[in-house]
Amino acid sequence: MSLVVSVYVPSGIVMAADSRMSALLSARPPDGEGQPTVQQQIVLSDSAYKVVALPSVGAGVSLYDSAVIDNRPADSHLHAFAEQELSEEDDVVTVADRFLAYFQEKFPKINLGFHVAGYRIEGRSSVPYVLVGHTTREPKVRRVNATEQGRVQYGVVRAGDVLVANRLIDKERLPLFAAMPLQDAVDYAIHLIRTTIDTLRFEPRYPSVGGPIDVLVVTPDGMEWVQRKELTGEDQAIISSGL
């Protein structure tokens, strides 16, 4: 599973996600015949990238559900899609539509959900778009930050393992997103994911959310990583010194 959160406020859009990659392990009888006897959820990694920036089109993408597709991390397929399918003519809206069509064609039985966020120039204004979709559950991409009349609205959308996050979001006591500064939106997105990770430590079920939290901020001026896990090699110094 995963937990991805997008918070949209007047100053920008915050996209955040955990880093846990899990899989369902099936144990078969010793003779290798018959149906699996035991299925167990296991952690493959706490280093998966679920939030991806696409600078060429000014959009961010968050992924959830299937972490491994065709024996490759889901984000590698997203990068392949961007390289092969996108051009300078694309924007946040066409990216979302084409992304859904691409995955439905190549992997029709794979469950993959996504958020796509960015800005589109309409007239003389930069209009924010937060779009959601799922390769098997939704027939088309849906915009969540606008009313039926097209008026921009502000709020939060989350997907994946949302049980804990839903407990934290009381519809009667929602934050005032229309007046929320961008820093508070960053803190709120991290709060929902961090609290989920901490809560799952104590709940008697599989901890489907974990690892570092990546946070991307999208504004009319561009995209910025607030926090993102980096590749490290802490043991290299020991190897080099011969210890």
C-alpha angles and dihedrals in degrees: 000000000000141000119238122178130189119190117190122196133159094271097049151309124279119206118190137170142166124245106231118129115191139174140193111247117204119203115207130200115275092254090057093236132113131028124321110276100199133028120194131181112229136183112244096179146339092212104075119136110227099162115065129183118216102195094177091067099024095241137123124213129201121195132202143167108033109050095176122044121181089348092304131102112265093239091060089061090050091054090048090051091051093049096045104034111027129082138176088271093067126094136179094287098048090044091058094046094046093044091056093047092047095054095041089055099043099035107020095166098045118105107224125157127189148180119212119192136177146107131282125199109237114174104320096330136089105231119199119231126193109183130182133193145157128209095226107018105047124047093209143011115278128206112222104181099067138066123236087266091057096251113148115247131184132227145096135293124191135181141181118041096007100158095107095037091053090055089055094050111074111186089210092054105035119158115258094256094177089063098035117121117229093249090056089050089055091049092047094052091049090046093057093050098039092049090049091052092048093046094050088059088071104031117096096242141080112296098235095172123060151114128067120339117237117206127192123184119205120195135162087265095056141273132309133185109230090184131354131164112249131208111262139184105194093161093055093084091055092049092048093051092052094238 
